[in-house]
């Protein structure tokens, strides 16, 4: 088991610029947003998380570890692709932290992401 908990994901997410935590309106689990755009959300029982990364990146991650990750789509939304759903027990903490950062960079405004990534280099 990776030992990745909601608390660890919260710490990684909240360390990024302009992040707020909210509660999912339906599932009542934590989600993290940057300027109103969700980039990570916990699964219903918090043993998994969905990372809002680009579809090609999610497909590659799911193909590399199909036992622990899957590209997921919304059932009823304007844009059908959602991101990568990962079973936390199957992933190393470093990989989960990298997914949090990738999701943030994918959802943050381009200038904010460039400014942060340029300074974090």
VMD Tcl script that builds the backbone (N, CA, C; Angstrom):
set m [mol new atoms 363]
animate dup $m
set s [atomselect $m all]
$s set {name element resname resid chain x y z} {
  {N N UNK 1 A 0.834 -1.188 0.000}
  {CA C UNK 1 A 0.000 0.000 0.000}
  {C C UNK 1 A 0.877 1.250 0.000}
  {N N UNK 2 A 0.449 2.264 -0.724}
  {CA C UNK 2 A 1.262 3.462 -0.866}
  {C C UNK 2 A 1.202 4.349 0.369}
  {N N UNK 3 A 0.169 4.244 1.152}
  {CA C UNK 3 A 0.028 5.118 2.294}
  {C C UNK 3 A -0.506 6.493 1.923}
  {N N UNK 4 A -0.935 6.668 0.676}
  {CA C UNK 4 A -1.477 7.956 0.263}
  {C C UNK 4 A -2.890 8.094 0.818}
  {N N UNK 5 A -3.096 9.177 1.539}
  {CA C UNK 5 A -4.386 9.452 2.161}
  {C C UNK 5 A -4.961 10.751 1.591}
  {N N UNK 6 A -6.194 11.003 1.928}
  {CA C UNK 6 A -6.807 12.278 1.565}
  {C C UNK 6 A -5.984 13.432 2.133}
  {N N UNK 7 A -5.486 13.261 3.347}
  {CA C UNK 7 A -4.688 14.319 3.983}
  {C C UNK 7 A -3.425 14.629 3.179}
  {N N UNK 8 A -2.777 13.604 2.642}
  {CA C UNK 8 A -1.570 13.845 1.835}
  {C C UNK 8 A -1.922 14.553 0.536}
  {N N UNK 9 A -2.995 14.110 -0.107}
  {CA C UNK 9 A -3.417 14.771 -1.345}
  {C C UNK 9 A -3.780 16.228 -1.042}
  {N N UNK 10 A -4.457 16.448 0.062}
  {CA C UNK 10 A -4.809 17.817 0.476}
  {C C UNK 10 A -3.545 18.661 0.629}
  {N N UNK 11 A -2.549 18.142 1.297}
  {CA C UNK 11 A -1.310 18.899 1.518}
  {C C UNK 11 A -0.635 19.235 0.194}
  {N N UNK 12 A -0.544 18.261 -0.701}
  {CA C UNK 12 A 0.091 18.522 -2.000}
  {C C UNK 12 A -0.709 19.538 -2.801}
  {N N UNK 13 A -2.020 19.395 -2.817}
  {CA C UNK 13 A -2.868 20.300 -3.598}
  {C C UNK 13 A -2.832 21.715 -3.034}
  {N N UNK 14 A -2.952 21.852 -1.732}
  {CA C UNK 14 A -3.025 23.170 -1.118}
  {C C UNK 14 A -1.687 23.912 -1.163}
  {N N UNK 15 A -0.602 23.203 -1.429}
  {CA C UNK 15 A 0.710 23.843 -1.567}
  {C C UNK 15 A 0.853 24.545 -2.920}
  {N N UNK 16 A -0.045 24.269 -3.849}
  {CA C UNK 16 A 0.006 24.872 -5.178}
  {C C UNK 16 A -0.708 26.224 -5.165}
  {N N UNK 17 A -0.329 27.124 -6.068}
  {CA C UNK 17 A -0.917 28.466 -6.077}
  {C C UNK 17 A -2.422 28.488 -6.362}
  {N N UNK 18 A -3.108 29.355 -5.626}
  {CA C UNK 18 A -4.517 29.697 -5.852}
  {C C UNK 18 A -5.478 28.515 -5.775}
  {N N UNK 19 A -5.181 27.569 -4.902}
  {CA C UNK 19 A -6.019 26.377 -4.750}
  {C C UNK 19 A -6.991 26.567 -3.595}
  {N N UNK 20 A -8.217 26.121 -3.816}
  {CA C UNK 20 A -9.204 26.067 -2.744}
  {C C UNK 20 A -9.756 24.643 -2.672}
  {N N UNK 21 A -10.190 24.276 -1.497}
  {CA C UNK 21 A -10.829 22.965 -1.309}
  {C C UNK 21 A -12.325 23.184 -1.154}
  {N N UNK 22 A -13.084 22.345 -1.807}
  {CA C UNK 22 A -14.534 22.358 -1.686}
  {C C UNK 22 A -15.001 20.934 -1.426}
  {N N UNK 23 A -16.280 20.799 -1.180}
  {CA C UNK 23 A -16.874 19.477 -1.027}
  {C C UNK 23 A -17.720 19.202 -2.268}
  {N N UNK 24 A -17.558 17.997 -2.831}
  {CA C UNK 24 A -18.362 17.632 -3.998}
  {C C UNK 24 A -19.828 17.721 -3.616}
  {N N UNK 25 A -20.616 18.390 -4.435}
  {CA C UNK 25 A -22.023 18.640 -4.093}
  {C C UNK 25 A -22.860 17.369 -3.962}
  {N N UNK 26 A -22.488 16.334 -4.680}
  {CA C UNK 26 A -23.269 15.103 -4.657}
  {C C UNK 26 A -22.667 14.041 -3.734}
  {N N UNK 27 A -21.358 13.824 -3.850}
  {CA C UNK 27 A -20.708 12.724 -3.126}
  {C C UNK 27 A -20.150 13.127 -1.765}
  {N N UNK 28 A -20.099 14.432 -1.491}
  {CA C UNK 28 A -19.642 14.942 -0.189}
  {C C UNK 28 A -18.218 14.513 0.150}
  {N N UNK 29 A -17.361 14.511 -0.852}
  {CA C UNK 29 A -15.938 14.225 -0.670}
  {C C UNK 29 A -15.149 15.464 -1.102}
  {N N UNK 30 A -13.899 15.596 -0.668}
  {CA C UNK 30 A -13.111 16.769 -1.036}
  {C C UNK 30 A -12.773 16.804 -2.530}
  {N N UNK 31 A -12.799 18.018 -3.067}
  {CA C UNK 31 A -12.284 18.301 -4.409}
  {C C UNK 31 A -11.445 19.562 -4.296}
  {N N UNK 32 A -10.447 19.683 -5.159}
  {CA C UNK 32 A -9.583 20.859 -5.147}
  {C C UNK 32 A -9.695 21.564 -6.477}
  {N N UNK 33 A -9.749 22.893 -6.390}
  {CA C UNK 33 A -9.932 23.712 -7.579}
  {C C UNK 33 A -8.866 24.799 -7.650}
  {N N UNK 34 A -8.556 25.189 -8.878}
  {CA C UNK 34 A -7.716 26.353 -9.128}
  {C C UNK 34 A -8.553 27.293 -9.994}
  {N N UNK 35 A -8.805 28.466 -9.476}
  {CA C UNK 35 A -9.640 29.470 -10.145}
  {C C UNK 35 A -10.946 28.878 -10.671}
  {N N UNK 36 A -11.604 28.111 -9.820}
  {CA C UNK 36 A -12.921 27.581 -10.151}
  {C C UNK 36 A -12.934 26.313 -10.972}
  {N N UNK 37 A -11.783 25.798 -11.334}
  {CA C UNK 37 A -11.720 24.564 -12.134}
  {C C UNK 37 A -11.183 23.420 -11.281}
  {N N UNK 38 A -11.960 22.366 -11.170}
  {CA C UNK 38 A -11.539 21.203 -10.385}
  {C C UNK 38 A -10.377 20.511 -11.071}
  {N N UNK 39 A -9.356 20.169 -10.270}
  {CA C UNK 39 A -8.230 19.423 -10.828}
  {C C UNK 39 A -8.021 18.077 -10.148}
  {N N UNK 40 A -8.508 17.898 -8.940}
  {CA C UNK 40 A -8.456 16.599 -8.260}
  {C C UNK 40 A -9.728 16.450 -7.438}
  {N N UNK 41 A -10.283 15.250 -7.457}
  {CA C UNK 41 A -11.423 14.940 -6.608}
  {C C UNK 41 A -11.259 13.538 -6.038}
  {N N UNK 42 A -11.614 13.398 -4.780}
  {CA C UNK 42 A -11.536 12.085 -4.146}
  {C C UNK 42 A -12.706 11.228 -4.606}
  {N N UNK 43 A -12.460 9.920 -4.676}
  {CA C UNK 43 A -13.529 8.974 -4.984}
  {C C UNK 43 A -14.498 8.887 -3.814}
  {N N UNK 44 A -15.607 8.240 -4.031}
  {CA C UNK 44 A -16.678 8.201 -3.018}
  {C C UNK 44 A -16.225 7.689 -1.663}
  {N N UNK 45 A -15.355 6.683 -1.633}
  {CA C UNK 45 A -14.891 6.163 -0.337}
  {C C UNK 45 A -13.472 6.629 -0.011}
  {N N UNK 46 A -12.958 7.547 -0.796}
  {CA C UNK 46 A -11.634 8.147 -0.629}
  {C C UNK 46 A -10.486 7.150 -0.763}
  {N N UNK 47 A -10.741 5.998 -1.367}
  {CA C UNK 47 A -9.658 5.052 -1.651}
  {C C UNK 47 A -9.129 5.262 -3.073}
  {N N UNK 48 A -9.796 6.133 -3.802}
  {CA C UNK 48 A -9.361 6.482 -5.158}
  {C C UNK 48 A -9.482 7.988 -5.324}
  {N N UNK 49 A -8.880 8.484 -6.411}
  {CA C UNK 49 A -8.991 9.907 -6.737}
  {C C UNK 49 A -9.056 10.033 -8.247}
  {N N UNK 50 A -9.680 11.111 -8.703}
  {CA C UNK 50 A -9.722 11.418 -10.127}
  {C C UNK 50 A -8.867 12.660 -10.350}
  {N N UNK 51 A -7.919 12.533 -11.254}
  {CA C UNK 51 A -7.002 13.607 -11.604}
  {C C UNK 51 A -7.394 14.130 -12.975}
  {N N UNK 52 A -7.701 15.407 -13.065}
  {CA C UNK 52 A -8.179 16.001 -14.319}
  {C C UNK 52 A -6.985 16.373 -15.198}
  {N N UNK 53 A -6.441 15.356 -15.840}
  {CA C UNK 53 A -5.281 15.521 -16.723}
  {C C UNK 53 A -5.743 15.331 -18.163}
  {N N UNK 54 A -4.911 15.729 -19.119}
  {CA C UNK 54 A -5.300 15.569 -20.526}
  {C C UNK 54 A -5.582 14.107 -20.888}
  {N N UNK 55 A -6.473 13.934 -21.843}
  {CA C UNK 55 A -6.916 12.591 -22.228}
  {C C UNK 55 A -5.766 11.699 -22.680}
  {N N UNK 56 A -4.828 12.228 -23.456}
  {CA C UNK 56 A -3.712 11.398 -23.921}
  {C C UNK 56 A -2.829 10.950 -22.761}
  {N N UNK 57 A -2.613 11.820 -21.800}
  {CA C UNK 57 A -1.817 11.477 -20.621}
  {C C UNK 57 A -2.535 10.429 -19.767}
  {N N UNK 58 A -3.855 10.595 -19.606}
  {CA C UNK 58 A -4.640 9.626 -18.840}
  {C C UNK 58 A -4.648 8.268 -19.525}
  {N N UNK 59 A -4.790 8.269 -20.846}
  {CA C UNK 59 A -4.799 7.002 -21.590}
  {C C UNK 59 A -3.460 6.281 -21.443}
  {N N UNK 60 A -2.373 7.031 -21.498}
  {CA C UNK 60 A -1.042 6.424 -21.348}
  {C C UNK 60 A -0.850 5.862 -19.941}
  {N N UNK 61 A -1.282 6.605 -18.933}
  {CA C UNK 61 A -1.149 6.139 -17.549}
  {C C UNK 61 A -2.005 4.903 -17.307}
  {N N UNK 62 A -3.204 4.892 -17.857}
  {CA C UNK 62 A -4.093 3.735 -17.697}
  {C C UNK 62 A -3.526 2.513 -18.406}
  {N N UNK 63 A -2.944 2.717 -19.581}
  {CA C UNK 63 A -2.350 1.601 -20.323}
  {C C UNK 63 A -1.131 1.042 -19.595}
  {N N UNK 64 A -0.385 1.916 -18.931}
  {CA C UNK 64 A 0.825 1.485 -18.221}
  {C C UNK 64 A 0.508 0.726 -16.934}
  {N N UNK 65 A -0.645 0.988 -16.330}
  {CA C UNK 65 A -1.006 0.343 -15.059}
  {C C UNK 65 A -2.517 0.120 -14.985}
  {N N UNK 66 A -3.048 -0.761 -15.848}
  {CA C UNK 66 A -4.502 -0.948 -15.894}
  {C C UNK 66 A -5.105 -1.517 -14.613}
  {N N UNK 67 A -4.307 -2.140 -13.774}
  {CA C UNK 67 A -4.833 -2.684 -12.517}
  {C C UNK 67 A -5.168 -1.585 -11.509}
  {N N UNK 68 A -4.529 -0.414 -11.658}
  {CA C UNK 68 A -4.710 0.642 -10.665}
  {C C UNK 68 A -5.229 1.952 -11.230}
  {N N UNK 69 A -5.347 2.063 -12.551}
  {CA C UNK 69 A -5.744 3.339 -13.137}
  {C C UNK 69 A -6.621 3.129 -14.362}
  {N N UNK 70 A -7.542 4.073 -14.579}
  {CA C UNK 70 A -8.423 4.016 -15.740}
  {C C UNK 70 A -8.776 5.431 -16.182}
  {N N UNK 71 A -8.789 5.640 -17.482}
  {CA C UNK 71 A -9.285 6.908 -18.019}
  {C C UNK 71 A -10.799 6.890 -17.870}
  {N N UNK 72 A -11.365 7.974 -17.378}
  {CA C UNK 72 A -12.806 7.999 -17.112}
  {C C UNK 72 A -13.483 9.149 -17.843}
  {N N UNK 73 A -14.735 8.906 -18.185}
  {CA C UNK 73 A -15.557 9.891 -18.883}
  {C C UNK 73 A -16.790 10.200 -18.051}
  {N N UNK 74 A -17.288 11.399 -18.220}
  {CA C UNK 74 A -18.555 11.783 -17.588}
  {C C UNK 74 A -19.683 11.107 -18.334}
  {N N UNK 75 A -20.711 10.776 -17.620}
  {CA C UNK 75 A -21.876 10.166 -18.265}
  {C C UNK 75 A -22.784 11.215 -18.900}
  {N N UNK 76 A -22.857 12.404 -18.292}
  {CA C UNK 76 A -23.760 13.432 -18.817}
  {C C UNK 76 A -23.180 14.830 -18.608}
  {N N UNK 77 A -22.366 15.255 -19.534}
  {CA C UNK 77 A -21.791 16.588 -19.447}
  {C C UNK 77 A -21.437 17.081 -20.845}
  {N N UNK 78 A -21.207 18.371 -20.945}
  {CA C UNK 78 A -20.855 18.941 -22.247}
  {C C UNK 78 A -19.561 18.352 -22.789}
  {N N UNK 79 A -18.567 18.255 -21.933}
  {CA C UNK 79 A -17.304 17.635 -22.332}
  {C C UNK 79 A -17.256 16.272 -21.660}
  {N N UNK 80 A -17.112 15.239 -22.438}
  {CA C UNK 80 A -17.254 13.903 -21.863}
  {C C UNK 80 A -16.019 13.398 -21.128}
  {N N UNK 81 A -14.814 13.856 -21.485}
  {CA C UNK 81 A -13.633 13.316 -20.827}
  {C C UNK 81 A -13.440 13.957 -19.462}
  {N N UNK 82 A -13.167 13.152 -18.451}
  {CA C UNK 82 A -12.999 13.647 -17.089}
  {C C UNK 82 A -11.535 13.619 -16.651}
  {N N UNK 83 A -10.883 12.451 -16.735}
  {CA C UNK 83 A -9.495 12.373 -16.291}
  {C C UNK 83 A -9.078 10.948 -15.992}
  {N N UNK 84 A -8.126 10.819 -15.086}
  {CA C UNK 84 A -7.581 9.526 -14.698}
  {C C UNK 84 A -8.070 9.180 -13.297}
  {N N UNK 85 A -8.760 8.049 -13.166}
  {CA C UNK 85 A -9.146 7.565 -11.843}
  {C C UNK 85 A -8.094 6.567 -11.404}
  {N N UNK 86 A -7.532 6.797 -10.223}
  {CA C UNK 86 A -6.456 5.946 -9.727}
  {C C UNK 86 A -6.814 5.374 -8.363}
  {N N UNK 87 A -6.542 4.096 -8.198}
  {CA C UNK 87 A -6.692 3.439 -6.900}
  {C C UNK 87 A -5.447 3.770 -6.087}
  {N N UNK 88 A -5.600 4.505 -5.017}
  {CA C UNK 88 A -4.456 5.034 -4.283}
  {C C UNK 88 A -3.580 3.957 -3.665}
  {N N UNK 89 A -4.168 2.860 -3.243}
  {CA C UNK 89 A -3.385 1.795 -2.611}
  {C C UNK 89 A -2.383 1.175 -3.583}
  {N N UNK 90 A -2.598 1.324 -4.857}
  {CA C UNK 90 A -1.717 0.714 -5.843}
  {C C UNK 90 A -0.626 1.608 -6.379}
  {N N UNK 91 A -0.557 2.851 -5.903}
  {CA C UNK 91 A 0.396 3.797 -6.472}
  {C C UNK 91 A 1.382 4.326 -5.441}
  {N N UNK 92 A 2.636 4.502 -5.852}
  {CA C UNK 92 A 3.612 5.121 -4.947}
  {C C UNK 92 A 3.235 6.585 -4.677}
  {N N UNK 93 A 3.555 7.067 -3.508}
  {CA C UNK 93 A 3.235 8.440 -3.131}
  {C C UNK 93 A 3.808 9.445 -4.122}
  {N N UNK 94 A 5.019 9.215 -4.609}
  {CA C UNK 94 A 5.639 10.149 -5.562}
  {C C UNK 94 A 4.821 10.247 -6.845}
  {N N UNK 95 A 4.252 9.144 -7.280}
  {CA C UNK 95 A 3.428 9.158 -8.500}
  {C C UNK 95 A 2.142 9.946 -8.265}
  {N N UNK 96 A 1.526 9.754 -7.106}
  {CA C UNK 96 A 0.291 10.484 -6.798}
  {C C UNK 96 A 0.586 11.978 -6.707}
  {N N UNK 97 A 1.667 12.347 -6.060}
  {CA C UNK 97 A 2.030 13.762 -5.973}
  {C C UNK 97 A 2.258 14.343 -7.372}
  {N N UNK 98 A 2.905 13.594 -8.243}
  {CA C UNK 98 A 3.127 14.056 -9.619}
  {C C UNK 98 A 1.797 14.230 -10.353}
  {N N UNK 99 A 0.849 13.330 -10.113}
  {CA C UNK 99 A -0.474 13.461 -10.735}
  {C C UNK 99 A -1.215 14.699 -10.236}
  {N N UNK 100 A -1.078 15.015 -8.952}
  {CA C UNK 100 A -1.699 16.231 -8.403}
  {C C UNK 100 A -1.137 17.449 -9.139}
  {N N UNK 101 A 0.172 17.503 -9.286}
  {CA C UNK 101 A 0.817 18.641 -9.957}
  {C C UNK 101 A 0.434 18.703 -11.439}
  {N N UNK 102 A 0.403 17.559 -12.093}
  {CA C UNK 102 A 0.025 17.525 -13.509}
  {C C UNK 102 A -1.408 18.004 -13.699}
  {N N UNK 103 A -2.295 17.555 -12.823}
  {CA C UNK 103 A -3.695 17.969 -12.917}
  {C C UNK 103 A -3.838 19.466 -12.667}
  {N N UNK 104 A -3.123 19.978 -11.675}
  {CA C UNK 104 A -3.167 21.413 -11.408}
  {C C UNK 104 A -2.703 22.190 -12.641}
  {N N UNK 105 A -1.577 21.780 -13.201}
  {CA C UNK 105 A -1.027 22.486 -14.372}
  {C C UNK 105 A -1.981 22.412 -15.564}
  {N N UNK 106 A -2.701 21.310 -15.696}
  {CA C UNK 106 A -3.636 21.149 -16.809}
  {C C UNK 106 A -4.868 22.038 -16.653}
  {N N UNK 107 A -5.272 22.319 -15.417}
  {CA C UNK 107 A -6.502 23.069 -15.174}
  {C C UNK 107 A -6.269 24.542 -14.833}
  {N N UNK 108 A -5.069 24.874 -14.396}
  {CA C UNK 108 A -4.772 26.274 -14.048}
  {C C UNK 108 A -4.716 27.120 -15.313}
  {N N UNK 109 A -5.017 28.410 -15.194}
  {CA C UNK 109 A -4.820 29.288 -16.347}
  {C C UNK 109 A -3.367 29.203 -16.825}
  {N N UNK 110 A -3.176 29.286 -18.116}
  {CA C UNK 110 A -1.846 29.090 -18.709}
  {C C UNK 110 A -0.782 30.006 -18.102}
  {N N UNK 111 A -1.101 31.265 -17.887}
  {CA C UNK 111 A -0.105 32.199 -17.324}
  {C C UNK 111 A 0.274 31.825 -15.899}
  {N N UNK 112 A -0.716 31.442 -15.102}
  {CA C UNK 112 A -0.444 31.034 -13.722}
  {C C UNK 112 A 0.428 29.782 -13.707}
  {N N UNK 113 A 0.085 28.804 -14.530}
  {CA C UNK 113 A 0.872 27.566 -14.588}
  {C C UNK 113 A 2.295 27.850 -15.056}
  {N N UNK 114 A 2.439 28.686 -16.076}
  {CA C UNK 114 A 3.782 29.005 -16.594}
  {C C UNK 114 A 4.605 29.730 -15.537}
  {N N UNK 115 A 3.980 30.655 -14.831}
  {CA C UNK 115 A 4.690 31.403 -13.787}
  {C C UNK 115 A 5.132 30.464 -12.669}
  {N N UNK 116 A 4.241 29.563 -12.232}
  {CA C UNK 116 A 4.582 28.645 -11.155}
  {C C UNK 116 A 5.617 27.615 -11.607}
  {N N UNK 117 A 5.380 27.010 -12.754}
  {CA C UNK 117 A 6.287 25.974 -13.241}
  {C C UNK 117 A 7.654 26.554 -13.556}
  {N N UNK 118 A 7.705 27.796 -13.998}
  {CA C UNK 118 A 8.974 28.463 -14.258}
  {C C UNK 118 A 9.752 28.701 -12.983}
  {N N UNK 119 A 9.040 29.004 -11.885}
  {CA C UNK 119 A 9.716 29.268 -10.616}
  {C C UNK 119 A 9.987 27.993 -9.838}
  {N N UNK 120 A 9.233 26.925 -10.139}
  {CA C UNK 120 A 9.405 25.660 -9.401}
  {C C UNK 120 A 10.505 24.808 -10.002}
  {N N UNK 121 A 10.897 25.140 -11.261}
  {CA C UNK 121 A 11.838 24.397 -12.057}
  {C C UNK 121 A 12.930 23.756 -11.388}
}
mol reanalyze $m
mol bondsrecalc $m
mol representation Tube
mol addrep $m
